[in-house]
Amino acid sequence: QVQLVESGGGLVQAGGSLRLSCAPSRSIFSFNAMGWYRQAPGKQRELVASITSGGSTDYADSVKGRFTISRDNAKNTVYLQMNSLEPEDTAVYYCYLDVVVPGTIDYWGQGTQVTVSS
């Protein structure tokens, strides 16, 4: 019913920045939360950042102070500004949408690769 289209990944040097975006294929008039998980080779999937419909945000300890999640309601798009990137941030980043039951993942994006070189 809903597809999440991700973009913005790429290859950057340590200390650089990227901005990820995630846009549902149709307008979402109500939702619980959106955000990103990431999965690096050999590691478990990790919740990176989330934002609720009320605007509250949450971040993994490893990215606090460096990443900022925001939402443009007019464009129905969520952004993840990633600054001061580190090699440890290298992973595939998956956008998610929680729209039915709070705490459940209803839709996943296709994933976008972020690679940070040292």
Buried (B, 14 or more C-beta within 10 A) or exposed (E): EEEBBBBBBEEBEEEBEBBBBBBBEEEBEEBBBBBBBBBBEEEEEBEBBBBBBEEEBBBBEEBEEBBBBBBEEEEBBBBBBBBEBBEEBBBBBBBBBBBEEEEEBBBBBEBBEBBBEE
